[in-house]
Amino acid sequence: MSAPQLVVHRDKELMAQAAAARLITKIVDAQAARGSASVVLTGGRNGNGLLAALAASPARDAIDWSRLDLWWGDERFLPEGDPERNVTQAREALLDKLALDPSRIHAMPASDGPHGGDADSAAAGYAAELAAAAGPEDHGPVPTFDVLMLGVGPDTHVASLFPELPAVRETERTVVGVHGAPKPPPTRVSLTLPAIRAAREVWLLAAGEDKAEAAEIALSGAGEIQAPAAGAYGRSRTLWLLDAAAASKLPRALYPPASA
């Protein structure tokens, strides 16, 4: 378990741009060290804002996009191409602009895909895909992701792991179907905390006043069942990327003044 580090930016636009630059550097370094890189994307306004900033960055061309594996932390269990699906939004914001290897874009199954409307079967299928991509060096059923990004919800949820619901209590499976989610759509597919913790680095993104209480709760020692964001951490680094509004309820002692 890595202790959380905080970086606070002036506003959400600067946060997105800085996070995109940080991600470019991390991917380039991973490709230089190991030949390829793997990243887990997140949706929502902060995740999509980061992807849009990455698309606009001239430095994006430093990445060899053909040697990058993309995974997702969760997905809305809706038909392929639905505008609410995270992968649809990611394609529009960034992916359609890049020379990616289609076989390395690991979208979660859609509700009209091979598993039909069975979210639990879709989750098992994605778990099998993760397991097939894991090597002996990963020491587990998922690859060791270089960076896994998560948006933080106002209720402290990450991916589709909501407070007190069964998915956040899962300790064995790496991917689960989520039923009865408190925000629409109610049916989703999500990585579990054990899968999230396989990443080298976990980045939690939060911007806006509506995220301030969630950041305060998750960083104040709350338990992961009540505050799932508190249970999201990386093997070597856990990084909270916030704007000033989301950090407004945190004691300044938690982050250096230079980061604001």
C-alpha positions in Angstrom: 0.0 0.0 0.0 1.4 3.4 -1.0 0.5 6.5 1.0 -1.5 9.1 -1.0 0.4 12.1 -2.4 -1.6 15.2 -3.3 -1.1 17.7 -6.2 -3.5 20.6 -6.2 -4.0 22.8 -9.2 -5.6 26.2 -9.5 -8.6 25.0 -11.6 -10.0 22.0 -13.5 -8.5 23.1 -16.8 -5.0 23.4 -15.5 -5.5 20.1 -13.6 -6.5 18.4 -16.9 -3.5 19.8 -18.8 -1.0 18.9 -16.1 -2.4 15.4 -15.7 -2.2 14.9 -19.4 1.4 16.0 -19.4 2.1 13.7 -16.5 0.5 10.8 -18.3 2.5 11.3 -21.5 5.7 11.2 -19.5 4.7 8.1 -17.6 3.7 6.2 -20.8 6.9 7.3 -22.6 9.0 6.2 -19.6 7.2 2.8 -19.4 7.7 2.2 -23.1 11.4 3.0 -22.9 11.8 0.6 -19.9 9.6 -2.3 -21.0 8.7 -1.8 -24.7 5.1 -1.2 -24.0 2.7 0.4 -21.5 -0.7 -0.2 -20.1 -3.2 2.4 -18.8 -6.6 2.1 -17.3 -8.9 4.9 -18.4 -11.8 6.5 -16.5 -14.9 8.3 -17.7 -16.8 11.2 -16.2 -16.0 14.9 -16.6 -12.5 14.7 -15.2 -11.5 11.6 -17.0 -12.8 13.0 -20.3 -11.3 16.4 -19.6 -7.9 14.7 -19.3 -8.3 12.9 -22.6 -9.3 16.1 -24.3 -6.2 17.8 -22.9 -4.1 15.0 -24.1 -5.6 15.2 -27.6 -4.7 18.9 -27.7 -1.1 18.4 -26.5 1.6 18.5 -29.1 3.6 16.2 -26.8 1.2 13.4 -27.4 3.3 12.4 -30.5 6.1 11.4 -28.1 4.0 8.2 -27.3 4.2 5.2 -29.6 0.4 4.6 -29.5 0.8 1.2 -31.3 2.5 -0.1 -28.2 -0.1 0.9 -25.6 -2.7 -1.2 -24.0 -5.9 0.6 -22.9 -8.3 -0.8 -20.3 -11.2 0.6 -18.5 -12.0 0.8 -14.8 -15.7 0.5 -15.3 -18.4 0.8 -17.9 -22.1 1.6 -18.1 -23.7 -1.7 -19.3 -25.4 -0.2 -22.4 -25.5 -1.0 -26.1 -22.4 -0.6 -28.2 -22.0 3.0 -29.3 -24.3 4.4 -26.7 -23.2 8.0 -26.0 -23.2 7.3 -22.2 -20.6 4.5 -22.5 -17.1 5.5 -21.3 -15.5 3.9 -24.4 -17.7 6.0 -26.7 -16.8 9.2 -24.9 -13.1 8.2 -24.9 -13.2 7.6 -28.7 -14.7 11.0 -29.3 -12.3 12.8 -27.0 -9.1 11.1 -28.0 -8.9 7.5 -29.3 -10.3 8.2 -32.8 -7.5 10.7 -33.3 -4.7 8.2 -32.7 -2.9 5.3 -34.5 -3.9 2.7 -32.0 -3.7 -1.1 -32.4 -7.3 -2.1 -32.3 -6.4 -5.4 -30.6 -4.9 -3.4 -27.7 -8.1 -1.4 -27.0 -9.8 -3.5 -24.3 -13.3 -2.1 -24.0 -15.6 -3.7 -21.5 -18.5 -5.7 -23.1 -21.7 -3.9 -24.2 -25.2 -5.0 -23.3 -25.8 -6.1 -26.9 -22.5 -7.9 -27.1 -21.7 -11.7 -26.9 -22.9 -11.8 -23.2 -26.2 -10.3 -24.0 -27.8 -8.5 -21.2 -26.0 -10.5 -18.5 -23.7 -8.1 -16.7 -22.2 -10.8 -14.5 -21.3 -12.9 -17.5 -19.8 -9.7 -19.2 -17.7 -9.1 -16.0 -16.5 -12.7 -16.1 -15.5 -12.3 -19.7 -13.5 -9.1 -19.0 -11.8 -10.8 -16.1 -10.8 -13.6 -18.4 -9.4 -11.1 -20.9 -7.4 -9.5 -18.1 -6.1 -12.9 -16.9 -5.0 -13.7 -20.5 -3.0 -10.5 -20.7 -1.2 -11.1 -17.3 2.2 -12.6 -17.4 4.3 -14.5 -14.8 5.9 -11.3 -13.8 2.5 -9.9 -12.8 2.0 -12.4 -10.0 -1.7 -12.3 -10.3 -4.8 -12.4 -12.5 -4.5 -8.9 -14.0 -1.6 -7.1 -15.7 0.5 -4.7 -13.6 -1.0 -1.5 -15.1 1.4 1.4 -15.4 -1.2 3.9 -14.5 -4.8 3.4 -13.4 -7.0 6.5 -13.3 -10.2 6.9 -11.3 -12.6 9.7 -11.0 -13.9 10.3 -7.5 -17.7 10.8 -7.1 -19.3 13.1 -4.6 -20.3 10.1 -2.6 -16.6 8.8 -2.7 -17.3 6.1 -5.3 -14.6 5.1 -7.7 -15.1 3.1 -10.9 -18.6 1.7 -10.2 -17.7 0.8 -6.6 -20.3 2.6 -4.5 -20.4 2.9 -0.7 -21.8 -0.1 1.1 -22.8 -2.0 -2.1 -21.6 -5.6 -2.6 -19.1 -4.7 -5.3 -16.9 -2.7 -2.9 -16.7 -5.7 -0.6 -15.4 -8.1 -3.3 -12.1 -9.6 -2.4 -11.7 -12.5 -4.8 -13.0 -11.5 -8.3 -11.2 -8.9 -10.4 -14.3 -7.7 -12.3 -18.0 -7.7 -11.2 -21.4 -6.8 -12.5 -22.9 -4.0 -10.5 -26.7 -3.9 -10.0 -28.8 -1.2 -8.5 -26.1 1.5 -8.7 -27.4 4.7 -7.1 -26.7 6.8 -10.2 -28.0 5.9 -13.6 -27.6 3.6 -15.4 -28.1 1.1 -12.5 -26.3 -1.8 -14.2 -22.6 -1.5 -14.8 -19.4 -3.6 -15.0 -16.5 -2.6 -12.8 -13.0 -3.6 -11.7 -12.8 -4.4 -8.0 -10.4 -3.0 -5.4 -8.1 -6.0 -5.7 -7.7 -5.4 -9.5 -7.2 -1.7 -8.9 -4.5 -2.3 -6.4 -2.5 -4.3 -9.0 -1.5 -1.0 -10.7 1.9 0.5 -10.2 0.3 3.9 -9.9 -3.3 4.8 -9.1 -4.3 8.4 -9.9 -7.6 9.7 -8.4 -9.0 12.8 -10.2 -11.3 15.2 -8.5 -12.3 18.7 -9.5 -15.1 21.0 -8.4 -16.7 22.0 -5.1 -19.0 19.0 -5.2 -16.0 16.7 -4.8 -14.6 18.6 -1.7 -16.4 16.6 0.9 -15.6 13.3 -0.8 -11.9 14.1 -0.9 -12.0 15.1 2.8 -13.7 11.9 3.8 -11.5 9.6 1.7 -8.3 11.2 2.9 -9.2 11.4 6.6 -8.9 7.7 7.4 -12.3 6.5 6.4 -12.9 2.8 5.6 -13.1 1.6 2.1 -16.6 0.1 2.5 -18.0 3.5 3.5 -15.6 5.5 1.2 -14.4 3.3 -1.7 -11.9 6.0 -2.8 -10.0 5.4 0.4 -9.4 1.8 -0.7 -7.9 2.7 -4.1 -4.2 2.7 -4.0 -1.3 1.7 -6.2 1.7 -0.7 -5.5 4.3 2.1 -5.8 2.3 5.3 -5.9 -1.1 6.7 -5.1 -1.7 10.2 -6.5 -4.6 12.5 -5.9 -4.9 15.1 -8.6 -7.3 17.9 -7.5 -8.2 21.4 -8.3 -8.4 24.1 -5.6 -12.2 23.7 -5.2 -12.0 19.9 -4.6 -9.2 20.5 -2.1 -10.9 23.3 -0.2 -11.9 21.2 2.8 -8.4 19.6 3.2 -5.9 20.9 5.7 -3.1 22.6 3.8 -0.6 20.4 5.7 -1.6 17.6 3.4 -0.2 19.2 0.3 2.7 21.6 -0.5 1.8 25.2 -1.2 3.7 25.1 -4.5 1.2 22.6 -5.9 -1.7 25.0 -5.7 
